Amino acid sequence: MSYILYSGDHHENARSQKICVAAAFAGVDVQLKKCTYGVENETAEYQRNCHPCMRFPSLQTPEGHIFESNAILRHIARVATSGLKLYGSTPFEQSLVDSWVDFSTTEIDHNNLPFLIETFMGVPVPENSLPPLEESLSGLELWLENRTYLVGERLTIADIAIAFSLQWVYRINTKHGEALAKKFRNAYRLYNTVMQQPKTVEVLQQWGATFGPIKAPKEAKPAAAKKPAAEKKKKDDEEEDDTPKEVKKKNPLDDLPPSSFDLDSFKREYSNTDTRTVAAPYLFSHFDAAGFTCFWCKYKYNDENKVPFMTANLCRGWFQRMEHTRKYAFGVALIIGEEKQHDIVGLWVFRGKGMPEIVTDVVDTENFDWTEIKDINAEKEKITDYLCWEGPTIGRPVLEGRTFK
């Protein structure tokens, strides 16, 4: 099924560009028809059928036209054929995606508008315009403090909408863009994550736009302040105290020989690139069997799983108790099956040979059956499907997934 996107032809047309990017991820064929304002849209037919106020963009579908960029974005996610759940995996996630898509317009775009008007039209920015924008970005910053993506563990149209609103903040807001990228680093990370995706880059190149990651300025180190004499004397007295200080226990995994497999590099590939075509092949080509061990796991009490959100909470608590192992581990947990009868299964990568002590110390570990994967290349297809949260080797529908990285 083919669609036609009627759009203004300006290369800074973020509203149309985010639709094209979403279509690329969704596997939806959208043909771009660049139009000139005051020509194609200035007809009674366009007003009657495409947009009541004769604006762009407007998406032509077999059933008629859809207008307003966020409505089009949502429609693209609904008709996706790529298998990616760009609108979330559950009704709750879909509503949360809606929340962030609205946030991109009502908060970020709205509060950044005075700066856009100044850039494009030369109208001075009213006083006190910056604090409302910073308030919106601070809320986004806090939300992303312990999340890679805005909703769930995979990219959705929420991330795309927010990223394309942020690009106007960073690039068009010439007075404050770099400073805001520096101040709100989690928001800046999300922006780069979306813009670095190969599909995003390809779409922007087709538009003749090359914006992508920007370099946020490094924070300057404050000059060392001279300590008052009394404070210096107190420090000297403390240093003379020969009372033994408690030494933090060192993790034996830190003393292992260096490995050719950089777990953090794989995590970055998994977060920022296509899983099936890039991240999974990266794992297989770089994995060091002498320095790492892979495991399958399955929850021992799956017959007790009756309510999906309670099962999801169980996984969330498990991951929270695994937090101290993050430097040494990567994992994928999937809830598979049907709403009233489903299983928790998982794939894990641990530093070292066998199961690390820091993992066995987690109370949840004994609630799972663990099977070591002797040769990951012999199970490429299944490992790839688990990393992608979909595929024939999983055997049952994936209701929800969670990634520990």
ZAVEXVEX-305974 format. One record per residue (C-alpha): x, y, z; residue number from 1; residue in one letter. Coordinates in Angstrom, 2 decimals. Each point is the difference from the previous one (the first is absolute). Layout:
REM ZAVEXVEX-305974
<px:X; py:Y; pz:Z; k:NUM; r:a> .
...
END
This chain:
REM ZAVEXVEX-305974
<px:0.00; py:0.00; pz:0.00; k:1; r:m> .
<px:1.44; py:3.35; pz:-1.03; k:2; r:s> .
<px:-0.54; py:3.41; pz:1.56; k:3; r:y> .
<px:0.79; py:3.52; pz:-1.23; k:4; r:i> .
<px:1.22; py:2.68; pz:2.40; k:5; r:l> .
<px:-0.77; py:3.54; pz:-1.15; k:6; r:y> .
<px:2.62; py:2.21; pz:1.60; k:7; r:s> .
<px:1.64; py:3.39; pz:-0.18; k:8; r:g> .
<px:3.42; py:-0.22; pz:-1.65; k:9; r:d> .
<px:2.13; py:1.85; pz:2.58; k:10; r:h> .
<px:3.01; py:-2.08; pz:1.11; k:11; r:h> .
<px:-0.73; py:0.89; pz:3.67; k:12; r:e> .
<px:-3.45; py:-1.59; pz:-0.17; k:13; r:n> .
<px:0.21; py:-2.03; pz:3.20; k:14; r:a> .
<px:-3.72; py:-0.85; pz:0.07; k:15; r:r> .
<px:0.15; py:-1.80; pz:-3.33; k:16; r:s> .
<px:3.45; py:-1.45; pz:0.63; k:17; r:q> .
<px:-1.09; py:-1.75; pz:3.20; k:18; r:k> .
<px:-2.84; py:-1.62; pz:-1.97; k:19; r:i> .
<px:2.43; py:-1.25; pz:-2.65; k:20; r:c> .
<px:2.33; py:-1.38; pz:2.68; k:21; r:v> .
<px:-2.87; py:-1.80; pz:1.74; k:22; r:a> .
<px:-1.08; py:-1.46; pz:-3.36; k:23; r:a> .
<px:3.54; py:-1.30; pz:-0.58; k:24; r:a> .
<px:-0.05; py:-1.83; pz:3.36; k:25; r:f> .
<px:-3.58; py:-1.18; pz:-0.54; k:26; r:a> .
<px:0.68; py:-1.46; pz:-3.45; k:27; r:g> .
<px:-2.78; py:2.17; pz:-1.45; k:28; r:v> .
<px:0.38; py:1.24; pz:-3.56; k:29; r:d> .
<px:-0.49; py:3.78; pz:0.15; k:30; r:v> .
<px:0.66; py:1.95; pz:-3.18; k:31; r:q> .
<px:1.04; py:3.58; pz:0.71; k:32; r:l> .
<px:-1.65; py:2.72; pz:-2.09; k:33; r:k> .
<px:1.77; py:3.31; pz:0.69; k:34; r:k> .
<px:-2.32; py:2.92; pz:-0.58; k:35; r:c> .
<px:0.24; py:3.77; pz:-0.10; k:36; r:t> .
<px:-2.04; py:2.01; pz:2.48; k:37; r:y> .
<px:-2.53; py:2.16; pz:-1.76; k:38; r:g> .
<px:-0.28; py:-2.36; pz:-2.97; k:39; r:v> .
<px:-1.11; py:-3.61; pz:0.56; k:40; r:e> .
<px:-1.67; py:0.77; pz:3.33; k:41; r:n> .
<px:-1.89; py:3.11; pz:-1.14; k:42; r:e> .
<px:-2.96; py:-1.78; pz:-1.58; k:43; r:t> .
<px:-3.50; py:-0.77; pz:1.17; k:44; r:a> .
<px:0.58; py:-3.68; pz:-0.70; k:45; r:e> .
<px:3.06; py:-0.07; pz:2.29; k:46; r:y> .
<px:-1.90; py:1.80; pz:2.77; k:47; r:q> .
<px:-3.01; py:-2.28; pz:-0.37; k:48; r:r> .
<px:1.93; py:-3.30; pz:-0.06; k:49; r:n> .
<px:3.58; py:0.41; pz:1.28; k:50; r:c> .
<px:0.20; py:2.64; pz:2.72; k:51; r:h> .
<px:-2.80; py:2.35; pz:1.14; k:52; r:p> .
<px:2.47; py:2.87; pz:0.41; k:53; r:c> .
<px:1.91; py:-0.78; pz:-3.22; k:54; r:m> .
<px:3.24; py:-0.91; pz:1.76; k:55; r:r> .
<px:2.66; py:-2.69; pz:-0.32; k:56; r:f> .
<px:0.59; py:-2.82; pz:0.73; k:57; r:p> .
<px:-2.89; py:-2.15; pz:-1.15; k:58; r:s> .
<px:0.16; py:-3.75; pz:-0.55; k:59; r:l> .
<px:-1.96; py:-1.54; pz:-2.84; k:60; r:q> .
<px:-1.16; py:-3.52; pz:0.85; k:61; r:t> .
<px:-2.25; py:-2.38; pz:-1.97; k:62; r:p> .
<px:-2.84; py:1.12; pz:2.27; k:63; r:e> .
<px:0.62; py:3.73; pz:-0.17; k:64; r:g> .
<px:2.30; py:2.68; pz:1.44; k:65; r:h> .
<px:1.30; py:0.34; pz:3.57; k:66; r:i> .
<px:1.31; py:3.37; pz:1.19; k:67; r:f> .
<px:2.13; py:1.27; pz:2.94; k:68; r:e> .
<px:3.48; py:-1.49; pz:0.32; k:69; r:s> .
<px:-0.53; py:-1.83; pz:3.31; k:70; r:n> .
<px:-3.22; py:-1.62; pz:-1.23; k:71; r:a> .
<px:1.85; py:-1.17; pz:-3.11; k:72; r:i> .
<px:2.86; py:-1.25; pz:2.20; k:73; r:l> .
<px:-2.42; py:-2.10; pz:2.04; k:74; r:r> .
<px:-1.68; py:-1.39; pz:-3.12; k:75; r:h> .
<px:3.37; py:-1.10; pz:-1.42; k:76; r:i> .
<px:0.76; py:-1.82; pz:3.26; k:77; r:a> .
<px:-3.38; py:-1.74; pz:-0.06; k:78; r:r> .
<px:0.42; py:-1.36; pz:-3.54; k:79; r:v> .
<px:3.66; py:-1.03; pz:0.45; k:80; r:a> .
<px:1.02; py:-3.16; pz:-1.85; k:81; r:t> .
<px:3.59; py:-0.28; pz:1.25; k:82; r:s> .
<px:-0.94; py:-1.77; pz:3.23; k:83; r:g> .
<px:1.31; py:2.88; pz:2.13; k:84; r:l> .
<px:-2.47; py:1.06; pz:2.67; k:85; r:k> .
<px:0.37; py:3.71; pz:-0.64; k:86; r:l> .
<px:-3.22; py:0.73; pz:1.90; k:87; r:y> .
<px:0.92; py:-2.07; pz:3.07; k:88; r:g> .
<px:-0.85; py:-3.56; pz:0.98; k:89; r:s> .
<px:-2.98; py:0.49; pz:2.32; k:90; r:t> .
<px:-2.94; py:2.41; pz:0.29; k:91; r:p> .
<px:1.83; py:1.74; pz:2.84; k:92; r:f> .
<px:3.15; py:0.41; pz:-2.08; k:93; r:e> .
<px:-2.05; py:1.32; pz:-2.91; k:94; r:q> .
<px:-1.53; py:2.63; pz:2.26; k:95; r:s> .
<px:3.44; py:0.90; pz:1.31; k:96; r:l> .
<px:1.24; py:0.38; pz:-3.58; k:97; r:v> .
<px:-2.93; py:2.38; pz:-0.59; k:98; r:d> .
<px:1.04; py:1.96; pz:3.09; k:99; r:s> .
<px:3.52; py:0.57; pz:-1.31; k:100; r:w> .
<px:-1.09; py:0.75; pz:-3.56; k:101; r:v> .
<px:-2.27; py:2.70; pz:1.45; k:102; r:d> .
<px:2.83; py:1.16; pz:2.29; k:103; r:f> .
<px:2.22; py:0.58; pz:-3.03; k:104; r:s> .
<px:-2.51; py:2.55; pz:-1.31; k:105; r:t> .
<px:-1.63; py:1.52; pz:3.07; k:106; r:t> .
<px:3.20; py:0.32; pz:2.02; k:107; r:e> .
<px:3.17; py:-0.01; pz:-2.11; k:108; r:i> .
<px:-1.29; py:1.50; pz:-3.26; k:109; r:d> .
<px:-2.24; py:2.48; pz:1.78; k:110; r:h> .
<px:2.69; py:1.27; pz:2.36; k:111; r:n> .
<px:2.66; py:0.12; pz:-2.71; k:112; r:n> .
<px:-2.26; py:1.92; pz:-2.41; k:113; r:l> .
<px:1.22; py:3.52; pz:0.98; k:114; r:p> .
<px:3.55; py:-0.99; pz:-0.91; k:115; r:f> .
<px:-1.10; py:-1.44; pz:-3.36; k:116; r:l> .
<px:-1.89; py:3.20; pz:-0.80; k:117; r:i> .
<px:3.11; py:2.00; pz:0.82; k:118; r:e> .
<px:2.19; py:-2.19; pz:-2.24; k:119; r:t> .
<px:-2.33; py:-0.11; pz:-2.99; k:120; r:f> .
<px:-1.77; py:3.35; pz:0.28; k:121; r:m> .
<px:2.35; py:2.22; pz:2.01; k:122; r:g> .
<px:-2.57; py:0.73; pz:2.74; k:123; r:v> .
<px:1.80; py:0.46; pz:3.36; k:124; r:p> .
<px:-0.62; py:-2.66; pz:2.61; k:125; r:v> .
<px:-2.19; py:1.25; pz:2.88; k:126; r:p> .
<px:1.58; py:0.12; pz:3.44; k:127; r:e> .
<px:-0.25; py:-3.10; pz:2.17; k:128; r:n> .
<px:-0.51; py:-2.30; pz:-3.02; k:129; r:s> .
<px:2.80; py:-2.37; pz:0.99; k:130; r:l> .
<px:-1.24; py:-1.25; pz:3.44; k:131; r:p> .
<px:-3.16; py:-1.71; pz:-1.40; k:132; r:p> .
<px:2.12; py:-1.85; pz:-2.56; k:133; r:l> .
<px:2.49; py:-1.04; pz:2.68; k:134; r:e> .
<px:-2.90; py:-1.21; pz:2.16; k:135; r:e> .
<px:-1.21; py:-2.27; pz:-2.81; k:136; r:s> .
<px:3.51; py:-1.33; pz:-0.63; k:137; r:l> .
<px:0.64; py:-0.61; pz:3.70; k:138; r:s> .
<px:-3.07; py:-2.24; pz:0.15; k:139; r:g> .
<px:1.20; py:-1.93; pz:-3.03; k:140; r:l> .
<px:3.48; py:-0.20; pz:1.54; k:141; r:e> .
<px:-1.27; py:-1.58; pz:3.21; k:142; r:l> .
<px:-2.15; py:-2.53; pz:-1.87; k:143; r:w> .
<px:3.04; py:-1.15; pz:-2.01; k:144; r:l> .
<px:2.23; py:-0.29; pz:3.04; k:145; r:e> .
<px:-0.46; py:-3.77; pz:0.15; k:146; r:n> .
<px:-1.49; py:-0.66; pz:-3.45; k:147; r:r> .
<px:1.54; py:-0.37; pz:-3.46; k:148; r:t> .
<px:-3.30; py:0.60; pz:-1.77; k:149; r:y> .
<px:-3.08; py:1.92; pz:1.10; k:150; r:l> .
<px:-2.38; py:-2.98; pz:-0.04; k:151; r:v> .
<px:1.08; py:-3.59; pz:0.57; k:152; r:g> .
<px:3.31; py:-1.37; pz:-1.17; k:153; r:e> .
<px:-0.22; py:0.74; pz:-3.71; k:154; r:r> .
<px:-0.27; py:3.04; pz:-2.24; k:155; r:l> .
<px:-3.55; py:1.29; pz:-0.55; k:156; r:t> .
<px:-1.53; py:2.99; pz:-1.75; k:157; r:i> .
<px:0.23; py:1.77; pz:3.38; k:158; r:a> .
<px:3.80; py:0.06; pz:-0.34; k:159; r:d> .
<px:-0.24; py:1.13; pz:-3.62; k:160; r:i> .
<px:-2.41; py:2.84; pz:0.82; k:161; r:a> .
<px:2.07; py:1.25; pz:2.93; k:162; r:i> .
<px:3.28; py:-0.25; pz:-1.94; k:163; r:a> .
<px:-1.31; py:2.09; pz:-2.89; k:164; r:f> .
<px:-1.29; py:2.62; pz:2.45; k:165; r:s> .
<px:3.40; py:0.03; pz:1.70; k:166; r:l> .
<px:1.83; py:0.53; pz:-3.28; k:167; r:q> .
<px:-1.73; py:3.39; pz:-0.28; k:168; r:w> .
<px:1.12; py:0.78; pz:3.55; k:169; r:v> .
<px:3.60; py:-0.99; pz:-0.63; k:170; r:y> .
<px:0.47; py:1.30; pz:-3.51; k:171; r:r> .
<px:-2.42; py:2.84; pz:-0.67; k:172; r:i> .
<px:0.11; py:1.50; pz:3.50; k:173; r:n> .
<px:3.41; py:1.54; pz:-0.74; k:174; r:t> .
<px:0.23; py:1.91; pz:3.28; k:175; r:k> .
<px:-0.54; py:-2.90; pz:2.37; k:176; r:h> .
<px:0.16; py:-3.27; pz:-1.97; k:177; r:g> .
<px:3.48; py:-1.16; pz:1.01; k:178; r:e> .
<px:-0.46; py:1.09; pz:3.60; k:179; r:a> .
<px:-3.25; py:-1.97; pz:0.25; k:180; r:l> .
<px:1.68; py:-3.07; pz:-1.50; k:181; r:a> .
<px:2.66; py:0.32; pz:2.68; k:182; r:k> .
<px:-2.43; py:0.59; pz:2.86; k:183; r:k> .
<px:-2.49; py:-2.76; pz:-0.84; k:184; r:f> .
<px:2.27; py:-2.86; pz:-1.02; k:185; r:r> .
<px:-2.55; py:-2.81; pz:0.17; k:186; r:n> .
<px:-2.27; py:1.84; pz:-2.42; k:187; r:a> .
<px:3.01; py:0.64; pz:-2.22; k:188; r:y> .
<px:0.86; py:-3.73; pz:0.12; k:189; r:r> .
<px:-3.50; py:-0.95; pz:-1.18; k:190; r:l> .
<px:0.26; py:2.50; pz:-2.86; k:191; r:y> .
<px:3.29; py:-1.52; pz:-1.15; k:192; r:n> .
<px:-1.33; py:-3.54; pz:0.38; k:193; r:t> .
<px:-2.83; py:0.72; pz:-2.45; k:194; r:v> .
<px:2.07; py:2.10; pz:-2.40; k:195; r:m> .
<px:2.79; py:-2.59; pz:-0.24; k:196; r:q> .
<px:-2.33; py:-2.78; pz:-1.13; k:197; r:q> .
<px:0.92; py:-1.00; pz:-3.60; k:198; r:p> .
<px:-3.62; py:0.38; pz:-1.12; k:199; r:k> .
<px:-0.14; py:3.53; pz:1.41; k:200; r:t> .
<px:3.25; py:0.96; pz:-1.71; k:201; r:v> .
<px:-1.22; py:-1.39; pz:-3.33; k:202; r:e> .
<px:-3.29; py:1.94; pz:0.18; k:203; r:v> .
<px:1.71; py:3.27; pz:0.88; k:204; r:l> .
<px:2.46; py:-0.43; pz:-2.86; k:205; r:q> .
<px:-2.95; py:-0.38; pz:-2.37; k:206; r:q> .
<px:-1.30; py:3.29; pz:1.33; k:207; r:w> .
<px:3.36; py:1.68; pz:-0.54; k:208; r:g> .
<px:0.27; py:0.49; pz:3.76; k:209; r:a> .
<px:3.15; py:-1.18; pz:1.73; k:210; r:t> .
<px:-0.74; py:0.88; pz:3.61; k:211; r:f> .
<px:0.77; py:-2.73; pz:2.44; k:212; r:g> .
<px:1.99; py:-0.19; pz:3.21; k:213; r:p> .
<px:1.35; py:3.30; pz:1.19; k:214; r:i> .
<px:3.01; py:0.41; pz:2.22; k:215; r:k> .
<px:-1.04; py:1.23; pz:3.41; k:216; r:a> .
<px:2.69; py:2.11; pz:1.68; k:217; r:p> .
<px:1.90; py:-1.65; pz:2.80; k:218; r:k> .
<px:-0.61; py:1.26; pz:3.48; k:219; r:e> .
<px:2.91; py:2.04; pz:1.28; k:220; r:a> .
<px:1.61; py:-1.23; pz:3.20; k:221; r:k> .
<px:-0.34; py:2.59; pz:2.77; k:222; r:p> .
<px:3.22; py:1.51; pz:1.28; k:223; r:a> .
<px:1.16; py:-1.46; pz:3.29; k:224; r:a> .
<px:-0.92; py:2.32; pz:2.85; k:225; r:a> .
<px:2.59; py:0.78; pz:2.63; k:226; r:k> .
<px:-0.92; py:-1.79; pz:3.23; k:227; r:k> .
<px:-0.21; py:2.01; pz:3.20; k:228; r:p> .
<px:2.80; py:-0.66; pz:2.50; k:229; r:a> .
<px:-2.37; py:-1.57; pz:2.53; k:230; r:a> .
<px:-1.36; py:-2.44; pz:-2.61; k:231; r:e> .
<px:3.57; py:-0.90; pz:-1.06; k:232; r:k> .
<px:0.98; py:-0.71; pz:3.61; k:233; r:k> .
<px:-3.06; py:-2.24; pz:0.43; k:234; r:k> .
<px:0.96; py:-1.96; pz:-3.14; k:235; r:k> .
<px:3.60; py:-0.38; pz:1.24; k:236; r:d> .
<px:-1.24; py:-1.30; pz:3.35; k:237; r:d> .
<px:-2.22; py:-2.53; pz:-1.77; k:238; r:e> .
<px:2.95; py:-1.23; pz:-2.08; k:239; r:e> .
<px:2.03; py:-0.58; pz:3.15; k:240; r:e> .
<px:-2.72; py:-2.25; pz:1.39; k:241; r:d> .
<px:1.28; py:-3.56; pz:-0.47; k:242; r:d> .
<px:-3.42; py:-1.60; pz:0.53; k:243; r:t> .
<px:-0.47; py:-2.59; pz:-2.75; k:244; r:p> .
<px:-2.47; py:1.15; pz:-2.63; k:245; r:k> .
<px:-2.57; py:-2.40; pz:-1.45; k:246; r:e> .
<px:1.16; py:-1.18; pz:-3.42; k:247; r:v> .
<px:-2.68; py:-0.62; pz:-2.62; k:248; r:k> .
<px:0.01; py:-3.63; pz:-1.09; k:249; r:k> .
<px:1.39; py:-0.36; pz:-3.50; k:250; r:k> .
<px:-1.97; py:-1.99; pz:-2.55; k:251; r:n> .
<px:2.08; py:-2.97; pz:-1.22; k:252; r:p> .
<px:-1.39; py:0.57; pz:-3.51; k:253; r:l> .
<px:2.15; py:3.13; pz:-0.14; k:254; r:d> .
<px:3.14; py:-2.15; pz:0.26; k:255; r:d> .
<px:-0.84; py:-2.19; pz:-2.99; k:256; r:l> .
<px:2.34; py:0.21; pz:-3.01; k:257; r:p> .
<px:-1.02; py:2.62; pz:-2.58; k:258; r:p> .
<px:-2.62; py:-1.16; pz:-2.49; k:259; r:s> .
<px:-0.25; py:0.79; pz:-3.69; k:260; r:s> .
<px:-3.77; py:0.38; pz:0.47; k:261; r:f> .
<px:-0.98; py:3.44; pz:1.29; k:262; r:d> .
<px:-3.39; py:-0.44; pz:1.66; k:263; r:l> .
<px:-0.68; py:3.75; pz:0.10; k:264; r:d> .
<px:0.65; py:0.28; pz:-3.74; k:265; r:s> .
<px:-2.54; py:-2.76; pz:-0.65; k:266; r:f> .
<px:-2.53; py:1.76; pz:2.22; k:267; r:k> .
<px:0.44; py:3.18; pz:-2.05; k:268; r:r> .
<px:-0.50; py:-1.94; pz:-3.22; k:269; r:e> .
<px:-3.12; py:-1.60; pz:1.44; k:270; r:y> .
<px:-1.42; py:3.39; pz:1.04; k:271; r:s> .
<px:0.88; py:1.99; pz:-3.10; k:272; r:n> .
<px:-0.13; py:-2.35; pz:-3.00; k:273; r:t> .
<px:-2.36; py:-2.49; pz:-1.60; k:274; r:d> .
<px:0.04; py:-3.13; pz:2.14; k:275; r:t> .
<px:-0.38; py:-2.72; pz:-2.62; k:276; r:r> .
<px:2.34; py:1.43; pz:-2.65; k:277; r:t> .
<px:2.64; py:1.77; pz:2.11; k:278; r:v> .
<px:-0.02; py:-0.63; pz:3.76; k:279; r:a> .
<px:-0.49; py:-3.80; pz:-0.11; k:280; r:a> .
<px:2.74; py:-0.52; pz:-2.64; k:281; r:p> .
<px:2.25; py:2.23; pz:2.15; k:282; r:y> .
<px:-0.50; py:-2.38; pz:2.94; k:283; r:l> .
<px:0.83; py:-3.10; pz:-2.03; k:284; r:f> .
<px:3.08; py:1.51; pz:-1.66; k:285; r:s> .
<px:1.49; py:1.52; pz:3.17; k:286; r:h> .
<px:-1.03; py:-2.44; pz:2.75; k:287; r:f> .
<px:2.83; py:-1.39; pz:2.14; k:288; r:d> .
<px:-0.95; py:-3.41; pz:1.39; k:289; r:a> .
<px:3.04; py:0.01; pz:2.28; k:290; r:a> .
<px:-1.03; py:3.23; pz:1.69; k:291; r:g> .
<px:-3.82; py:-0.22; pz:0.00; k:292; r:f> .
<px:-2.78; py:-2.56; pz:0.45; k:293; r:t> .
<px:-3.50; py:-0.03; pz:-1.47; k:294; r:c> .
<px:-3.05; py:-1.59; pz:1.66; k:295; r:f> .
<px:-3.61; py:-0.78; pz:-0.77; k:296; r:w> .
<px:-2.30; py:0.32; pz:2.99; k:297; r:c> .
<px:-3.60; py:-0.95; pz:0.71; k:298; r:k> .
<px:-2.10; py:0.94; pz:3.02; k:299; r:y> .
<px:-0.75; py:-3.03; pz:2.20; k:300; r:k> .
<px:-3.49; py:1.11; pz:0.92; k:301; r:y> .
<px:-1.46; py:0.96; pz:-3.36; k:302; r:n> .
<px:-3.23; py:-1.84; pz:0.74; k:303; r:d> .
<px:-0.76; py:2.75; pz:2.55; k:304; r:e> .
<px:0.13; py:2.79; pz:-2.62; k:305; r:n> .
<px:-3.62; py:1.03; pz:-0.64; k:306; r:k> .
<px:0.04; py:3.81; pz:-0.29; k:307; r:v> .
<px:2.46; py:1.63; pz:-2.44; k:308; r:p> .
<px:0.56; py:3.25; pz:1.91; k:309; r:f> .
<px:0.80; py:-1.94; pz:3.19; k:310; r:m> .
<px:2.47; py:-2.14; pz:-1.92; k:311; r:t> .
<px:1.54; py:3.16; pz:-1.44; k:312; r:a> .
<px:0.35; py:1.40; pz:3.53; k:313; r:n> .
<px:1.75; py:-3.20; pz:1.03; k:314; r:l> .
<px:2.54; py:0.51; pz:-2.80; k:315; r:c> .
<px:0.41; py:3.65; pz:0.91; k:316; r:r> .
<px:0.85; py:-0.89; pz:3.60; k:317; r:g> .
<px:2.42; py:-2.68; pz:-1.16; k:318; r:w> .
<px:1.88; py:2.49; pz:-2.16; k:319; r:f> .
<px:0.11; py:2.54; pz:2.84; k:320; r:q> .
<px:1.66; py:-2.57; pz:2.25; k:321; r:r> .
<px:2.50; py:-0.73; pz:-2.78; k:322; r:m> .
<px:1.04; py:3.65; pz:-0.22; k:323; r:e> .
<px:3.43; py:-0.49; pz:1.63; k:324; r:h> .
<px:0.93; py:-2.55; pz:-2.72; k:325; r:t> .
<px:-0.62; py:2.40; pz:-2.91; k:326; r:r> .
<px:3.73; py:0.46; pz:-0.74; k:327; r:k> .
<px:0.40; py:-3.76; pz:-0.48; k:328; r:y> .
<px:-3.29; py:-1.11; pz:-1.55; k:329; r:a> .
<px:-2.44; py:0.37; pz:-2.87; k:330; r:f> .
<px:-3.40; py:-1.64; pz:-0.06; k:331; r:g> .
<px:-3.31; py:-0.29; pz:-1.82; k:332; r:v> .
<px:-3.12; py:-1.21; pz:1.82; k:333; r:a> .
<px:-3.11; py:-0.84; pz:-2.02; k:334; r:l> .
<px:-3.55; py:-0.67; pz:1.13; k:335; r:i> .
<px:-1.35; py:-2.43; pz:-2.57; k:336; r:i> .
<px:-3.30; py:-1.81; pz:-0.47; k:337; r:g> .
<px:-3.57; py:1.06; pz:0.60; k:338; r:e> .
<px:-1.51; py:2.57; pz:2.33; k:339; r:e> .
<px:-1.16; py:-2.49; pz:2.61; k:340; r:k> .
<px:2.84; py:-2.50; pz:-0.38; k:341; r:q> .
<px:3.47; py:1.24; pz:-0.84; k:342; r:h> .
<px:3.64; py:-0.72; pz:0.77; k:343; r:d> .
<px:3.05; py:2.06; pz:0.91; k:344; r:i> .
<px:3.05; py:-1.03; pz:-2.02; k:345; r:v> .
<px:3.30; py:1.72; pz:-0.54; k:346; r:g> .
<px:3.41; py:0.26; pz:-1.59; k:347; r:l> .
<px:2.99; py:1.26; pz:2.02; k:348; r:w> .
<px:3.65; py:0.81; pz:-0.60; k:349; r:v> .
<px:2.31; py:0.05; pz:3.05; k:350; r:f> .
<px:3.64; py:0.93; pz:0.44; k:351; r:r> .
<px:2.23; py:-2.96; pz:0.82; k:352; r:g> .
<px:-0.48; py:-3.75; pz:-0.25; k:353; r:k> .
<px:-3.18; py:-1.36; pz:1.48; k:354; r:g> .
<px:-2.44; py:1.83; pz:2.26; k:355; r:m> .
<px:1.61; py:2.93; pz:1.88; k:356; r:p> .
<px:-0.37; py:0.11; pz:3.76; k:357; r:e> .
<px:-1.53; py:3.47; pz:-0.16; k:358; r:i> .
<px:-2.84; py:-1.52; pz:-2.05; k:359; r:v> .
<px:-0.56; py:-3.07; pz:2.18; k:360; r:t> .
<px:-0.22; py:2.35; pz:2.99; k:361; r:d> .
<px:-3.13; py:1.58; pz:-1.51; k:362; r:v> .
<px:-3.00; py:-1.67; pz:1.61; k:363; r:v> .
<px:-1.87; py:-0.27; pz:-3.33; k:364; r:d> .
<px:2.73; py:-2.16; pz:-1.58; k:365; r:t> .
<px:-1.13; py:-3.14; pz:1.82; k:366; r:e> .
<px:-3.51; py:0.47; pz:-1.39; k:367; r:n> .
<px:1.24; py:-0.81; pz:-3.51; k:368; r:f> .
<px:1.35; py:-3.08; pz:-1.75; k:369; r:d> .
<px:3.27; py:0.91; pz:-1.75; k:370; r:w> .
<px:1.51; py:-1.72; pz:-3.04; k:371; r:t> .
<px:3.47; py:0.99; pz:-1.17; k:372; r:e> .
<px:0.34; py:0.62; pz:-3.74; k:373; r:i> .
<px:3.18; py:-1.87; pz:-0.91; k:374; r:k> .
<px:0.28; py:1.39; pz:-3.55; k:375; r:d> .
<px:-1.93; py:3.17; pz:-0.86; k:376; r:i> .
<px:0.64; py:-0.49; pz:-3.73; k:377; r:n> .
<px:-1.89; py:-3.29; pz:0.14; k:378; r:a> .
<px:-3.05; py:1.88; pz:1.30; k:379; r:e> .
<px:0.25; py:3.16; pz:-2.08; k:380; r:k> .
<px:-3.61; py:0.00; pz:-1.17; k:381; r:e> .
<px:-1.50; py:-0.41; pz:3.46; k:382; r:k> .
<px:2.35; py:2.55; pz:1.60; k:383; r:i> .
<px:-0.81; py:2.50; pz:-2.76; k:384; r:t> .
<px:-3.75; py:-0.51; pz:0.47; k:385; r:d> .
<px:0.34; py:0.57; pz:3.75; k:386; r:y> .
<px:2.01; py:3.18; pz:-0.58; k:387; r:l> .
<px:-2.70; py:1.19; pz:-2.44; k:388; r:c> .
<px:-2.87; py:-1.08; pz:2.27; k:389; r:w> .
<px:-1.57; py:-1.84; pz:-2.93; k:390; r:e> .
<px:0.56; py:-2.96; pz:-2.29; k:391; r:g> .
<px:-1.00; py:-3.62; pz:-0.60; k:392; r:p> .
<px:2.44; py:-1.54; pz:2.50; k:393; r:t> .
<px:-1.73; py:1.68; pz:2.94; k:394; r:i> .
<px:-3.00; py:-2.20; pz:-0.65; k:395; r:g> .
<px:-2.69; py:2.20; pz:1.59; k:396; r:r> .
<px:-1.16; py:3.60; pz:-0.40; k:397; r:p> .
<px:2.10; py:2.57; pz:1.87; k:398; r:v> .
<px:-2.29; py:1.99; pz:2.30; k:399; r:l> .
<px:2.71; py:2.23; pz:1.40; k:400; r:e> .
<px:3.78; py:0.24; pz:0.25; k:401; r:g> .
<px:2.61; py:1.64; pz:2.19; k:402; r:r> .
<px:3.70; py:0.56; pz:-0.60; k:403; r:t> .
<px:2.71; py:0.21; pz:2.65; k:404; r:f> .
<px:2.87; py:2.02; pz:-1.38; k:405; r:k> .
END
